[in-house]
Amino acid sequence: MKTYLFLLIAIISEIIATSALKASEQFSKLVPSLIVIIGYASAFYFLSLTLKKMNLGIAYALWSGVGIVLVTAIGAILYKQKPDLPAIAGIILILAGVVIINLFSKTTLH
């Protein structure tokens, strides 16, 4: 269970860092830039802890898939970047992939 907690922390850290990346305005704003650096460092640290027990491909698929979905939602809310229909369809397919991996893959932790 700790493995999934580490993965969740990695995902949240990556989402915060990626969201702050736009606000950093090419690293010209100090506070958002520091959030980016700390967030990505934290994300990779906790992803590395996840990899002690979880298959690399599965961990990365979950990390990136959930991250894509949540960063898209944050972009729509904070930056008014509304995804179009093909983007929404793609995100639904990504979510479906994450669900399939978690429910049916024998390489994840159950």
N, C-alpha and C positions, 0 to 999 in steps of 0.2 A: 504494500500500500504506500510505503514511503516513496517508491519509485514514481508512482503517479502524482504524488504531492510535489516531488522535485520537477517533474515534467510540467505540472500546472504553474509552478513558480517561474520556470523557464519561459513558458508561453506568455504569462502576464508581463514579465520583464521585457520580453521582446516586443510586445504590443505597446507598452509604455514608451520604449526606446524609439520604435518606428513612428509612433504618433508625434513624439517630440522632435523627430528628425525634420519634419516639415516646419515646425515652429522655430527650429534653430536657424532657419534662413541661411543655409550653407555654412553652418557653424559660425555665424556672425553674431549670434545672441548667446551670451554666456550661460544662463540658467538652462535653457532648453538643450544646449550643447552638452552640458554636464549630465543632464538626464539621459541623453542619448548614450554617452560613454558608460555611465554607471549601469544603465539598463541593459545594454548589449553585453557588458562584462558579466553581469548577473545572469543573464539569459544563457550564455555559453557555459558558465560555471555549473548552473543547475542542470543544463542539458548533459554535461559531462557526468554528473552524478547519476542521472537517469540511465546513461549508457553502461553503467556497471551491471545492470540487471536486465535491460531491455535491448532487443535487437536494434542495431543502428538504423536500418531502413524504416522500421516501424516507428521508432521514436521520432525520426526526422519527418516522416509522413504526418504523424499526429501534430508535431510542433508546427510545421509549416502550414498544414491544412487548417487547423484551428486558428492559427495566427492570421492567415489570409482572410478568413471569414470575419473575424473580430476587427481587424484593421480596416476592412472595407466598411463595416458598420460604423466604426469611429470616424472614418473619413466622411461618411455621409452625414453624421451628426455634427461633428466639430467643424468640418471644412466645407460642408454643403456639396460634397462630391458624390452625387447620386449615381449609382450604377445603372446602366441601361439593361434591357431585357437579356441580351446575350451574356452580360456579366453576371446577372442574377442566376441564369441557367447554369453557368460554369461554377458558381459558388455552391449551388445546390448539388451539383455533381461532386464537388470536393467534399461537402458534408456527407454525402452518401458514401464516399470512399472511406472517410474516417469512421463512420458507423460500421461499415462492412468489416474493416480491419479489426475494430474492437469486438465485434460480435462473433466473427467467424475465423479469424486468423489464429493458428495454433502457436504463432511466434510472439504473441502478446502475453502479458501476465494475466492470469484469471484466478 
